[in-house]
Amino acid sequence: MAATESSTPPSEAAGQIDWQAELAEHDRWLRTVVYSRVGSPQAVDEVMQEVALAAVRQKSPISDPTKVAPWLYRLSVVQALLYRRKMGRRRKLVDRFTEEYRPTEEDRRTIDPLDWLLAEERRAMVRQAMGTLPSRDAELLLLKYTENWSYKQIAEKLGMTHSAVESRLHRARGKLRKALAARQVTGVTQ
C-alpha cells in the first residue's frame, strides 16, 4: 500500500518525463538502430533530430514512463523509414533528370566523341555540385529547372511567398555557380 501512495499516477508521470534526459540516455543505442536502417553516419544525425522533435511534439503523452525506451525505438524506426523514403524520392528525381538529358545512342553517333565525353563529365560535375547544396536549395532548383515550375507554382506548392521563392532561387543559383566554379566547370560566370 505504501508503494501506491508514494508513486504518482501514470497520467501525472507522463507530464514529468524529461525528454532531454531520456533522449540523452537512449541516444547511443538509438543511433545504432537508425544507422542499421539508413547506412550513413550523416543521415543518422538528421533522423535523430526528427526523433527528438517527434518526442517533444507528441500528441498523446506516454502513460507509463517505463515504456519510454520501446516507444523511442519504434519512433526511431519510423523516422528512419521516412528518411529512406524521402531519399528514394530525391534519388528518383535526380535519376529522372539525368535520363531526360542524356543523349540517345543516335545522338552519340552524330556527336564528336570528345564533345560527348566533355558533356558527360560536365553532367557529372553538375550532379556533384548539386549534391553539395543544402537540400532545400537543390529542391528549389530541381523544381524550377527539371519540372519547369513557375515561381508562382513553387510558392503555392511549398507554401512560400512569391518573393521568398525568387530570393531563395537567386541564392541557390549563386551557390550552384560557386560550386561549379570550384570544380572548374567551364562556362560558369560568377
N, CA and C atoms as a LAMMPS dump frame, in Angstrom:
ITEM: TIMESTEP
0
ITEM: NUMBER OF ATOMS
570
ITEM: BOX BOUNDS ff ff ff
-5.0000000000000000e+02 5.0000000000000000e+02
-5.0000000000000000e+02 5.0000000000000000e+02
-5.0000000000000000e+02 5.0000000000000000e+02
ITEM: ATOMS id mol type element x y z
1 1 1 N 0.816 -1.188 0
2 1 2 C 0 0 0
3 1 3 C 0.858 1.251 0
4 2 1 N 1.999 1.189 0.664
5 2 2 C 2.895 2.34 0.731
6 2 3 C 3.459 2.654 -0.647
7 3 1 N 3.657 1.634 -1.465
8 3 2 C 4.217 1.858 -2.791
9 3 3 C 3.249 2.633 -3.672
10 4 1 N 1.941 2.353 -3.542
11 4 2 C 0.974 3.06 -4.38
12 4 3 C 0.783 4.485 -3.895
13 5 1 N 0.939 4.739 -2.611
14 5 2 C 0.783 6.095 -2.099
15 5 3 C 1.945 6.984 -2.558
16 6 1 N 3.167 6.441 -2.629
17 6 2 C 4.324 7.263 -2.973
18 6 3 C 4.497 7.426 -4.483
19 7 1 N 3.919 6.514 -5.243
20 7 2 C 4.083 6.647 -6.692
21 7 3 C 3.038 7.621 -7.237
22 8 1 N 3.42 8.308 -8.322
23 8 2 C 2.492 9.251 -8.935
24 8 3 C 1.658 8.516 -9.968
25 9 1 N 0.443 8.968 -10.18
26 9 2 C -0.393 8.336 -11.198
27 9 3 C 0.287 8.426 -12.567
28 10 1 N 0.046 7.435 -13.425
29 10 2 C 0.68 7.421 -14.742
30 10 3 C 0.451 8.695 -15.537
31 11 1 N -0.739 9.285 -15.458
32 11 2 C -1.016 10.488 -16.234
33 11 3 C -0.151 11.648 -15.768
34 12 1 N 0.114 11.75 -14.487
35 12 2 C 0.984 12.808 -13.978
36 12 3 C 2.436 12.495 -14.305
37 13 1 N 2.818 11.229 -14.245
38 13 2 C 4.2 10.837 -14.508
39 13 3 C 4.582 11.152 -15.944
40 14 1 N 3.631 11.012 -16.871
41 14 2 C 3.926 11.267 -18.273
42 14 3 C 4.28 12.733 -18.488
43 15 1 N 3.606 13.603 -17.788
44 15 2 C 3.895 15.016 -17.899
45 15 3 C 5.24 15.372 -17.296
46 16 1 N 5.792 14.509 -16.469
47 16 2 C 7.046 14.783 -15.793
48 16 3 C 8.246 14.178 -16.524
49 17 1 N 8.043 13.573 -17.653
50 17 2 C 9.151 12.963 -18.383
51 17 3 C 10.064 14.064 -18.908
52 18 1 N 11.327 13.965 -18.58
53 18 2 C 12.343 14.9 -19.055
54 18 3 C 12.884 14.338 -20.37
55 19 1 N 12.348 14.84 -21.499
56 19 2 C 12.692 14.276 -22.797
57 19 3 C 14.151 14.477 -23.144
58 20 1 N 14.716 15.577 -22.703
59 20 2 C 16.128 15.804 -22.98
60 20 3 C 16.977 14.728 -22.304
61 21 1 N 16.659 14.415 -21.063
62 21 2 C 17.403 13.384 -20.334
63 21 3 C 17.15 12.002 -20.936
64 22 1 N 15.9 11.715 -21.285
65 22 2 C 15.573 10.414 -21.871
66 22 3 C 16.279 10.209 -23.207
67 23 1 N 16.261 11.258 -24.043
68 23 2 C 16.925 11.148 -25.34
69 23 3 C 18.429 10.988 -25.17
70 24 1 N 19.002 11.692 -24.21
71 24 2 C 20.442 11.561 -23.956
72 24 3 C 20.78 10.161 -23.453
73 25 1 N 19.924 9.62 -22.597
74 25 2 C 20.156 8.282 -22.041
75 25 3 C 20.107 7.202 -23.126
76 26 1 N 19.195 7.33 -24.058
77 26 2 C 18.987 6.299 -25.073
78 26 3 C 19.664 6.621 -26.404
79 27 1 N 20.387 7.724 -26.462
80 27 2 C 20.958 8.203 -27.715
81 27 3 C 21.845 7.173 -28.409
82 28 1 N 22.776 6.585 -27.696
83 28 2 C 23.769 5.708 -28.33
84 28 3 C 23.121 4.509 -29.037
85 29 1 N 22.267 3.787 -28.339
86 29 2 C 21.691 2.596 -28.97
87 29 3 C 20.666 2.971 -30.025
88 30 1 N 19.976 4.121 -29.856
89 30 2 C 19.043 4.547 -30.894
90 30 3 C 19.8 4.918 -32.172
91 31 1 N 20.954 5.536 -32.021
92 31 2 C 21.777 5.857 -33.182
93 31 3 C 22.208 4.583 -33.917
94 32 1 N 22.507 3.537 -33.139
95 32 2 C 22.892 2.263 -33.747
96 32 3 C 21.725 1.686 -34.552
97 33 1 N 20.539 1.765 -33.991
98 33 2 C 19.335 1.274 -34.675
99 33 3 C 19.119 2.066 -35.968
100 34 1 N 19.221 3.375 -35.868
101 34 2 C 18.998 4.222 -37.038
102 34 3 C 20.073 3.956 -38.093
103 35 1 N 21.328 3.839 -37.657
104 35 2 C 22.419 3.594 -38.607
105 35 3 C 22.206 2.281 -39.362
106 36 1 N 21.705 1.276 -38.654
107 36 2 C 21.482 -0.011 -39.32
108 36 3 C 20.411 0.093 -40.401
109 37 1 N 19.556 1.091 -40.295
110 37 2 C 18.473 1.235 -41.267
111 37 3 C 18.774 2.225 -42.383
112 38 1 N 19.601 3.252 -42.09
113 38 2 C 19.885 4.252 -43.122
114 38 3 C 21.276 4.087 -43.721
115 39 1 N 22.203 3.472 -42.991
116 39 2 C 23.516 3.144 -43.522
117 39 3 C 24.461 4.299 -43.758
118 40 1 N 24.163 5.466 -43.247
119 40 2 C 25.025 6.628 -43.461
120 40 3 C 25.159 7.404 -42.152
121 41 1 N 26.371 7.663 -41.708
122 41 2 C 26.546 8.417 -40.455
123 41 3 C 25.938 9.82 -40.525
124 42 1 N 25.983 10.457 -41.694
125 42 2 C 25.405 11.787 -41.823
126 42 3 C 23.888 11.743 -41.696
127 43 1 N 23.29 10.697 -42.206
128 43 2 C 21.833 10.574 -42.148
129 43 3 C 21.361 10.328 -40.726
130 44 1 N 22.194 9.697 -39.908
131 44 2 C 21.809 9.388 -38.532
132 44 3 C 21.503 10.672 -37.766
133 45 1 N 22.331 11.691 -37.939
134 45 2 C 22.089 12.96 -37.243
135 45 3 C 20.75 13.568 -37.655
136 46 1 N 20.465 13.534 -38.934
137 46 2 C 19.202 14.092 -39.424
138 46 3 C 18.002 13.333 -38.865
139 47 1 N 18.09 12.015 -38.867
140 47 2 C 16.979 11.202 -38.353
141 47 3 C 16.818 11.412 -36.851
142 48 1 N 17.934 11.49 -36.131
143 48 2 C 17.847 11.674 -34.676
144 48 3 C 17.241 13.027 -34.317
145 49 1 N 17.467 14.034 -35.144
146 49 2 C 16.806 15.318 -34.918
147 49 3 C 15.297 15.17 -35.065
148 50 1 N 14.885 14.413 -36.065
149 50 2 C 13.452 14.185 -36.269
150 50 3 C 12.856 13.387 -35.105
151 51 1 N 13.616 12.437 -34.583
152 51 2 C 13.159 11.651 -33.437
153 51 3 C 12.959 12.572 -32.239
154 52 1 N 13.926 13.443 -31.991
155 52 2 C 13.82 14.36 -30.854
156 52 3 C 12.621 15.287 -31.012
157 53 1 N 12.418 15.813 -32.21
158 53 2 C 11.26 16.685 -32.441
159 53 3 C 9.949 15.94 -32.237
160 54 1 N 9.871 14.736 -32.757
161 54 2 C 8.644 13.947 -32.609
162 54 3 C 8.39 13.608 -31.149
163 55 1 N 9.438 13.328 -30.398
164 55 2 C 9.264 13.003 -28.975
165 55 3 C 8.732 14.199 -28.212
166 56 1 N 9.254 15.366 -28.503
167 56 2 C 8.82 16.57 -27.796
168 56 3 C 7.424 16.993 -28.229
169 57 1 N 7.091 16.784 -29.498
170 57 2 C 5.804 17.236 -30.045
171 57 3 C 4.682 16.209 -29.932
172 58 1 N 4.914 15.104 -29.29
173 58 2 C 3.916 14.036 -29.272
174 58 3 C 2.542 14.544 -28.855
175 59 1 N 1.531 14.015 -29.492
176 59 2 C 0.159 14.46 -29.245
177 59 3 C -0.436 13.844 -27.977
178 60 1 N -0.176 12.565 -27.746
179 60 2 C -0.701 11.924 -26.543
180 60 3 C 0.486 11.46 -25.695
181 61 1 N 0.585 11.966 -24.479
182 61 2 C 1.734 11.627 -23.647
183 61 3 C 1.772 10.135 -23.303
184 62 1 N 2.964 9.656 -23.073
185 62 2 C 3.139 8.258 -22.691
186 62 3 C 2.612 8.1 -21.269
187 63 1 N 1.766 7.1 -21.082
188 63 2 C 1.143 6.918 -19.77
189 63 3 C 2.046 6.163 -18.802
190 64 1 N 2.991 5.4 -19.303
191 64 2 C 3.873 4.622 -18.439
192 64 3 C 5.329 4.982 -18.754
193 65 1 N 6.01 5.686 -17.847
194 65 2 C 7.39 6.109 -18.1
195 65 3 C 8.359 4.937 -18.331
196 66 1 N 7.998 3.742 -17.917
197 66 2 C 8.878 2.594 -18.146
198 66 3 C 8.845 2.15 -19.611
199 67 1 N 7.9 2.685 -20.378
200 67 2 C 7.779 2.312 -21.788
201 67 3 C 8.372 3.357 -22.727
202 68 1 N 9.173 4.261 -22.172
203 68 2 C 9.789 5.299 -22.994
204 68 3 C 10.76 4.68 -23.999
205 69 1 N 11.599 3.751 -23.57
206 69 2 C 12.597 3.146 -24.456
207 69 3 C 11.95 2.427 -25.644
208 70 1 N 10.957 1.561 -25.438
209 70 2 C 10.324 0.914 -26.598
210 70 3 C 9.634 1.916 -27.527
211 71 1 N 9.052 2.947 -26.906
212 71 2 C 8.384 3.962 -27.704
213 71 3 C 9.405 4.713 -28.56
214 72 1 N 10.537 5.07 -27.971
215 72 2 C 11.597 5.744 -28.725
216 72 3 C 12.153 4.842 -29.828
217 73 1 N 12.233 3.557 -29.547
218 73 2 C 12.706 2.608 -30.565
219 73 3 C 11.768 2.627 -31.774
220 74 1 N 10.474 2.484 -31.514
221 74 2 C 9.5 2.486 -32.614
222 74 3 C 9.537 3.816 -33.375
223 75 1 N 9.655 4.899 -32.632
224 75 2 C 9.725 6.225 -33.24
225 75 3 C 10.972 6.347 -34.124
226 76 1 N 12.088 5.821 -33.669
227 76 2 C 13.334 5.861 -34.446
228 76 3 C 13.204 5.051 -35.728
229 77 1 N 12.58 3.898 -35.634
230 77 2 C 12.387 3.059 -36.822
231 77 3 C 11.5 3.79 -37.836
232 78 1 N 10.425 4.378 -37.372
233 78 2 C 9.517 5.1 -38.273
234 78 3 C 10.24 6.277 -38.92
235 79 1 N 10.991 7.037 -38.142
236 79 2 C 11.703 8.187 -38.695
237 79 3 C 12.773 7.749 -39.7
238 80 1 N 13.429 6.627 -39.428
239 80 2 C 14.42 6.098 -40.375
240 80 3 C 13.746 5.698 -41.68
241 81 1 N 12.589 5.072 -41.592
242 81 2 C 11.854 4.688 -42.801
243 81 3 C 11.398 5.914 -43.586
244 82 1 N 10.938 6.942 -42.869
245 82 2 C 10.526 8.167 -43.547
246 82 3 C 11.716 8.832 -44.24
247 83 1 N 12.859 8.792 -43.598
248 83 2 C 14.068 9.357 -44.196
249 83 3 C 14.445 8.598 -45.472
250 84 1 N 14.415 7.273 -45.402
251 84 2 C 14.753 6.471 -46.583
252 84 3 C 13.784 6.729 -47.726
253 85 1 N 12.517 6.886 -47.395
254 85 2 C 11.508 7.179 -48.416
255 85 3 C 11.805 8.531 -49.075
256 86 1 N 12.137 9.525 -48.245
257 86 2 C 12.453 10.853 -48.762
258 86 3 C 13.68 10.798 -49.671
259 87 1 N 14.706 10.078 -49.26
260 87 2 C 15.918 9.978 -50.063
261 87 3 C 15.652 9.204 -51.362
262 88 1 N 14.776 8.217 -51.303
263 88 2 C 14.41 7.48 -52.507
264 88 3 C 13.71 8.373 -53.512
265 89 1 N 12.824 9.227 -53.023
266 89 2 C 12.136 10.16 -53.924
267 89 3 C 13.135 11.118 -54.557
268 90 1 N 14.058 11.609 -53.736
269 90 2 C 15.066 12.539 -54.249
270 90 3 C 15.934 11.846 -55.297
271 91 1 N 16.32 10.605 -55.034
272 91 2 C 17.148 9.852 -55.973
273 91 3 C 16.396 9.645 -57.295
274 92 1 N 15.101 9.329 -57.212
275 92 2 C 14.307 9.139 -58.43
276 92 3 C 14.227 10.427 -59.235
277 93 1 N 14.081 11.546 -58.55
278 93 2 C 14.005 12.83 -59.235
279 93 3 C 15.314 13.127 -59.955
280 94 1 N 16.425 12.905 -59.288
281 94 2 C 17.732 13.141 -59.913
282 94 3 C 17.945 12.165 -61.067
283 95 1 N 17.582 10.901 -60.874
284 95 2 C 17.737 9.914 -61.948
285 95 3 C 16.881 10.281 -63.163
286 96 1 N 15.656 10.712 -62.893
287 96 2 C 14.772 11.104 -63.997
288 96 3 C 15.358 12.302 -64.735
289 97 1 N 15.902 13.238 -63.986
290 97 2 C 16.532 14.407 -64.595
291 97 3 C 17.704 13.998 -65.48
292 98 1 N 18.553 13.112 -64.98
293 98 2 C 19.719 12.699 -65.771
294 98 3 C 19.3 11.891 -66.997
295 99 1 N 18.252 11.09 -66.878
296 99 2 C 17.785 10.309 -68.025
297 99 3 C 17.2 11.208 -69.107
298 100 1 N 16.463 12.248 -68.694
299 100 2 C 15.848 13.136 -69.675
300 100 3 C 16.891 13.89 -70.484
301 101 1 N 18.022 14.165 -69.886
302 101 2 C 19.033 14.974 -70.554
303 101 3 C 20.228 14.164 -71.031
304 102 1 N 20.113 12.867 -71.003
305 102 2 C 21.177 12.002 -71.52
306 102 3 C 20.958 11.834 -73.019
307 103 1 N 22.032 11.989 -73.802
308 103 2 C 21.856 11.838 -75.253
309 103 3 C 21.514 10.397 -75.619
310 104 1 N 20.72 10.26 -76.656
311 104 2 C 20.354 8.931 -77.152
312 104 3 C 21.538 8.34 -77.904
313 105 1 N 21.442 7.069 -78.25
314 105 2 C 22.516 6.394 -78.987
315 105 3 C 22.718 7.049 -80.35
316 106 1 N 21.629 7.462 -80.964
317 106 2 C 21.733 8.12 -82.261
318 106 3 C 22.458 9.461 -82.133
319 107 1 N 22.15 10.196 -81.081
320 107 2 C 22.843 11.464 -80.841
321 107 3 C 24.331 11.228 -80.634
322 108 1 N 24.66 10.161 -79.942
323 108 2 C 26.061 9.867 -79.646
324 108 3 C 26.849 9.574 -80.921
325 109 1 N 26.186 8.955 -81.906
326 109 2 C 26.875 8.635 -83.157
327 109 3 C 27.168 9.895 -83.968
328 110 1 N 26.265 10.877 -83.888
329 110 2 C 26.459 12.097 -84.669
330 110 3 C 27.334 13.111 -83.941
331 111 1 N 27.486 12.962 -82.646
332 111 2 C 28.296 13.89 -81.861
333 111 3 C 29.747 13.429 -81.886
334 112 1 N 30.615 14.403 -81.928
335 112 2 C 32.042 14.119 -81.837
336 112 3 C 32.308 13.44 -80.488
337 113 1 N 33.059 12.342 -80.466
338 113 2 C 33.307 11.633 -79.203
339 113 3 C 33.9 12.527 -78.111
340 114 1 N 34.758 13.448 -78.478
341 114 2 C 35.34 14.343 -77.485
342 114 3 C 34.272 15.258 -76.896
343 115 1 N 33.393 15.775 -77.75
344 115 2 C 32.296 16.613 -77.257
345 115 3 C 31.386 15.823 -76.325
346 116 1 N 31.104 14.597 -76.718
347 116 2 C 30.243 13.753 -75.878
348 116 3 C 30.895 13.495 -74.517
349 117 1 N 32.189 13.182 -74.511
350 117 2 C 32.907 12.928 -73.269
351 117 3 C 32.909 14.162 -72.374
352 118 1 N 33.163 15.315 -72.958
353 118 2 C 33.163 16.562 -72.178
354 118 3 C 31.775 16.858 -71.612
355 119 1 N 30.742 16.591 -72.387
356 119 2 C 29.374 16.806 -71.902
357 119 3 C 29.047 15.866 -70.752
358 120 1 N 29.476 14.607 -70.852
359 120 2 C 29.238 13.65 -69.762
360 120 3 C 29.971 14.076 -68.49
361 121 1 N 31.217 14.533 -68.649
362 121 2 C 31.976 14.999 -67.492
363 121 3 C 31.302 16.206 -66.863
364 122 1 N 30.813 17.101 -67.698
365 122 2 C 30.136 18.297 -67.186
366 122 3 C 28.871 17.902 -66.409
367 123 1 N 28.109 16.96 -66.947
368 123 2 C 26.909 16.488 -66.238
369 123 3 C 27.273 15.905 -64.874
370 124 1 N 28.331 15.122 -64.83
371 124 2 C 28.765 14.522 -63.568
372 124 3 C 29.161 15.605 -62.568
373 125 1 N 29.851 16.633 -63.04
374 125 2 C 30.252 17.721 -62.138
375 125 3 C 29.046 18.519 -61.652
376 126 1 N 28.061 18.701 -62.514
377 126 2 C 26.842 19.402 -62.099
378 126 3 C 26.121 18.582 -61.034
379 127 1 N 26.045 17.256 -61.232
380 127 2 C 25.426 16.392 -60.216
381 127 3 C 26.166 16.496 -58.89
382 128 1 N 27.499 16.483 -58.937
383 128 2 C 28.288 16.605 -57.711
384 128 3 C 28.055 17.954 -57.048
385 129 1 N 28.03 19.011 -57.843
386 129 2 C 27.797 20.346 -57.29
387 129 3 C 26.414 20.438 -56.662
388 130 1 N 25.425 19.845 -57.315
389 130 2 C 24.068 19.833 -56.739
390 130 3 C 24.051 19.082 -55.41
391 131 1 N 24.871 18.046 -55.315
392 131 2 C 24.939 17.269 -54.083
393 131 3 C 25.532 18.035 -52.921
394 132 1 N 26.281 19.089 -53.191
395 132 2 C 26.871 19.878 -52.108
396 132 3 C 25.93 20.951 -51.586
397 133 1 N 24.89 21.243 -52.345
398 133 2 C 23.949 22.283 -51.928
399 133 3 C 23.058 21.793 -50.79
400 134 1 N 22.6 22.709 -49.94
401 134 2 C 21.59 22.312 -48.955
402 134 3 C 20.368 21.739 -49.678
403 135 1 N 19.722 20.786 -49.059
404 135 2 C 18.623 20.081 -49.729
405 135 3 C 17.518 21.027 -50.183
406 136 1 N 17.233 22.058 -49.405
407 136 2 C 16.171 22.999 -49.784
408 136 3 C 16.538 23.733 -51.072
409 137 1 N 17.817 24.13 -51.206
410 137 2 C 18.254 24.816 -52.416
411 137 3 C 18.192 23.885 -53.627
412 138 1 N 18.689 22.669 -53.454
413 138 2 C 18.661 21.699 -54.554
414 138 3 C 17.218 21.416 -54.964
415 139 1 N 16.35 21.305 -53.978
416 139 2 C 14.933 21.045 -54.258
417 139 3 C 14.335 22.167 -55.098
418 140 1 N 14.591 23.425 -54.72
419 140 2 C 14.046 24.545 -55.473
420 140 3 C 14.588 24.576 -56.901
421 141 1 N 15.89 24.361 -57.052
422 141 2 C 16.476 24.358 -58.393
423 141 3 C 15.901 23.245 -59.254
424 142 1 N 15.75 22.061 -58.681
425 142 2 C 15.199 20.948 -59.449
426 142 3 C 13.748 21.197 -59.838
427 143 1 N 12.964 21.746 -58.92
428 143 2 C 11.568 22.043 -59.256
429 143 3 C 11.49 23.106 -60.355
430 144 1 N 12.341 24.099 -60.27
431 144 2 C 12.322 25.176 -61.261
432 144 3 C 12.795 24.692 -62.629
433 145 1 N 13.9 23.939 -62.661
434 145 2 C 14.521 23.644 -63.946
435 145 3 C 14.259 22.244 -64.49
436 146 1 N 13.845 21.297 -63.657
437 146 2 C 13.508 19.984 -64.218
438 146 3 C 12.007 19.826 -64.383
439 147 1 N 11.256 20.392 -63.461
440 147 2 C 9.801 20.319 -63.56
441 147 3 C 9.223 21.513 -64.311
442 148 1 N 10.091 22.513 -64.574
443 148 2 C 9.682 23.747 -65.266
444 148 3 C 8.542 24.463 -64.562
445 149 1 N 8.58 24.458 -63.233
446 149 2 C 7.564 25.167 -62.459
447 149 3 C 7.875 26.65 -62.456
448 150 1 N 6.822 27.443 -62.46
449 150 2 C 6.975 28.892 -62.351
450 150 3 C 7.192 29.251 -60.882
451 151 1 N 7.592 30.502 -60.648
452 151 2 C 7.749 30.963 -59.266
453 151 3 C 6.422 30.821 -58.516
454 152 1 N 5.347 31.124 -59.202
455 152 2 C 4.021 31.047 -58.591
456 152 3 C 3.689 29.609 -58.185
457 153 1 N 3.96 28.653 -59.075
458 153 2 C 3.683 27.244 -58.764
459 153 3 C 4.516 26.769 -57.57
460 154 1 N 5.787 27.139 -57.553
461 154 2 C 6.647 26.741 -56.438
462 154 3 C 6.118 27.336 -55.143
463 155 1 N 5.752 28.619 -55.182
464 155 2 C 5.244 29.294 -53.987
465 155 3 C 3.979 28.618 -53.47
466 156 1 N 3.075 28.268 -54.375
467 156 2 C 1.824 27.622 -53.966
468 156 3 C 2.067 26.234 -53.39
469 157 1 N 2.906 25.445 -54.055
470 157 2 C 3.124 24.058 -53.623
471 157 3 C 3.902 23.978 -52.32
472 158 1 N 4.858 24.896 -52.114
473 158 2 C 5.701 24.821 -50.928
474 158 3 C 5.247 25.745 -49.807
475 159 1 N 4.167 26.479 -50.049
476 159 2 C 3.637 27.355 -49.002
477 159 3 C 4.55 28.532 -48.707
478 160 1 N 5.124 29.106 -49.749
479 160 2 C 6.024 30.25 -49.605
480 160 3 C 5.445 31.434 -50.358
481 161 1 N 5.996 32.611 -50.111
482 161 2 C 5.583 33.772 -50.889
483 161 3 C 6.379 33.799 -52.182
484 162 1 N 5.836 34.508 -53.159
485 162 2 C 6.49 34.627 -54.462
486 162 3 C 7.876 35.248 -54.293
487 163 1 N 7.975 36.293 -53.481
488 163 2 C 9.274 36.956 -53.299
489 163 3 C 10.271 36.052 -52.58
490 164 1 N 9.791 35.211 -51.67
491 164 2 C 10.694 34.274 -50.988
492 164 3 C 11.252 33.263 -51.972
493 165 1 N 10.408 32.809 -52.888
494 165 2 C 10.862 31.86 -53.911
495 165 3 C 11.925 32.522 -54.789
496 166 1 N 11.661 33.749 -55.208
497 166 2 C 12.628 34.467 -56.045
498 166 3 C 13.974 34.616 -55.348
499 167 1 N 13.941 35.058 -54.098
500 167 2 C 15.21 35.291 -53.398
501 167 3 C 15.93 33.981 -53.095
502 168 1 N 15.206 32.943 -52.708
503 168 2 C 15.86 31.654 -52.428
504 168 3 C 16.454 31.046 -53.695
505 169 1 N 15.731 31.157 -54.809
506 169 2 C 16.273 30.643 -56.068
507 169 3 C 17.504 31.438 -56.498
508 170 1 N 17.464 32.751 -56.282
509 170 2 C 18.62 33.58 -56.622
510 170 3 C 19.841 33.132 -55.813
511 171 1 N 19.664 32.934 -54.506
512 171 2 C 20.771 32.477 -53.658
513 171 3 C 21.21 31.067 -54.038
514 172 1 N 20.257 30.2 -54.353
515 172 2 C 20.594 28.814 -54.72
516 172 3 C 21.394 28.788 -56.022
517 173 1 N 21.004 29.606 -56.998
518 173 2 C 21.765 29.672 -58.246
519 173 3 C 23.182 30.179 -57.986
520 174 1 N 23.314 31.15 -57.084
521 174 2 C 24.634 31.66 -56.735
522 174 3 C 25.496 30.586 -56.092
523 175 1 N 24.908 29.807 -55.193
524 175 2 C 25.652 28.715 -54.545
525 175 3 C 26.054 27.66 -55.57
526 176 1 N 25.158 27.365 -56.507
527 176 2 C 25.478 26.383 -57.54
528 176 3 C 26.609 26.896 -58.431
529 177 1 N 26.558 28.19 -58.79
530 177 2 C 27.636 28.762 -59.604
531 177 3 C 28.979 28.629 -58.894
532 178 1 N 28.997 28.927 -57.59
533 178 2 C 30.244 28.817 -56.827
534 178 3 C 30.728 27.371 -56.77
535 179 1 N 29.804 26.448 -56.559
536 179 2 C 30.183 25.033 -56.503
537 179 3 C 30.717 24.563 -57.849
538 180 1 N 30.121 25.039 -58.928
539 180 2 C 30.598 24.67 -60.26
540 180 3 C 31.954 25.316 -60.55
541 181 1 N 32.111 26.568 -60.141
542 181 2 C 33.385 27.25 -60.353
543 181 3 C 34.496 26.557 -59.573
544 182 1 N 34.183 26.065 -58.375
545 182 2 C 35.173 25.341 -57.575
546 182 3 C 35.601 24.059 -58.278
547 183 1 N 34.716 23.496 -59.081
548 183 2 C 35.035 22.281 -59.838
549 183 3 C 35.581 22.618 -61.219
550 184 1 N 35.757 23.9 -61.468
551 184 2 C 36.298 24.415 -62.723
552 184 3 C 35.489 23.961 -63.93
553 185 1 N 34.166 24.007 -63.779
554 185 2 C 33.282 23.721 -64.904
555 185 3 C 33.272 24.942 -65.8
556 186 1 N 33.573 24.755 -67.059
557 186 2 C 33.659 25.886 -67.99
558 186 3 C 32.275 26.431 -68.299
559 187 1 N 32.26 27.709 -68.608
560 187 2 C 31.003 28.356 -68.958
561 187 3 C 30.222 28.853 -67.762
562 188 1 N 30.846 28.866 -66.572
563 188 2 C 30.183 29.327 -65.358
564 188 3 C 30.679 30.735 -65.058
565 189 1 N 29.76 31.657 -64.882
566 189 2 C 30.127 33.022 -64.518
567 189 3 C 29.699 33.295 -63.104
568 190 1 N 30.534 34.049 -62.411
569 190 2 C 30.189 34.347 -61.013
570 190 3 C 29.578 35.669 -60.854
